[in-house]
Amino acid sequence: MKTPIGIPSVDLADFLSNDKARKEKFVKQIGEAYEEIGFVAVRNHGIEDELIERLYKNVKAFFNLPKAVKAKYEIEGIGGQRGYTSFGKEHAKQRKAGDLKEFWHFGQFVEDGDPIKEIYPENVSVSELDEFLPTGEEAYQNFLETGGKLLRAIALYLKVDEHYFDKHIHNGNSILRPIHYPPIVNPEPDAVRAGEHEDINLITLLIGASADELQVLNKQNEWVAVTSIENHIIVNVGDMLQRLTNNQLRSTTHRVVNPPKEKWNEDRFSIPFFLHPRPDMPLDCLPECINSTHEKKYKDILAGDYLDQRLKEIGLK
């Protein structure tokens, strides 16, 4: 099935069913989509509408706070891993102009005594908004649970153990990033809301953005618009998964373009969840993805070291 957004639609209920044929169909659909374009729309994803609405309400309330108040939550020296990152600080790796956005980061909530807690910065509470952090944590855990189910399907498609990713994403370095694209005023030449880029992580889960400027680059080198669709989330492959699969699964270039000039006065919000593994996960190409026609394309590296490299490229470290 193709959705109106130009990318394949899959039903997570198929994978979670007790029907072997439905489960195998889902694995095939998502794997082939990730080989072809790197994006899918997922329905029956398990993240409740009420939670999504509550999260957006809190996010909009935060970004509507005065600049001086938001600035209190910008923490120097941690590469933007937690709290607030102000407008224009991040840029695509091949661009100098900052993206026309500001954002917040919720990170991992380690609550089981895992020593990894010591290497993660603490999440940040906003004193002006009592429900902001608790709602962020609830959404974070829901995204992580859904992402883990999708990775199990991906593992089966790659012909590795279904639970291959489970230990690597438990207390992993995932990030929930509410983004605000303010009205556009006197932008630098070539500045856009988010320059063309590929995500760093394993997979990204995106709940419906409030406007329709997201575009993905297909194999024909054409930009395809991705419009939010009711009851779906968008899920795409990141560079870590592309690297792990020796380019079998595609980390597709995408961007957020500026709207028509008559809409420059409108805000845009989106909330992606970047599903990262633990920093000690090896991103060595899987043996199952290496053969005589697909030689190993990447050097061995740990996820944490790879993340550091990429954060430097985009100006956050």
Beta strands, then each sheet from edge to edge (+ up, - down):
strand 1: 9-11
strand 2: 39-43
strand 3: 83-85
strand 4: 102-105
strand 5: 175-176
strand 6: 179-181
strand 7: 194-197
strand 8: 203-207
strand 9: 214-217
strand 10: 223-225
strand 11: 232-237
strand 12: 254-256
strand 13: 268-275
sheet 1: 1+ 2+ 11- 8+ 13- 5+
sheet 2: 1+ 2+ 11- 8+ 13- 6+ 4- 3+
sheet 3: 7+ 12- 9+ 10-
end
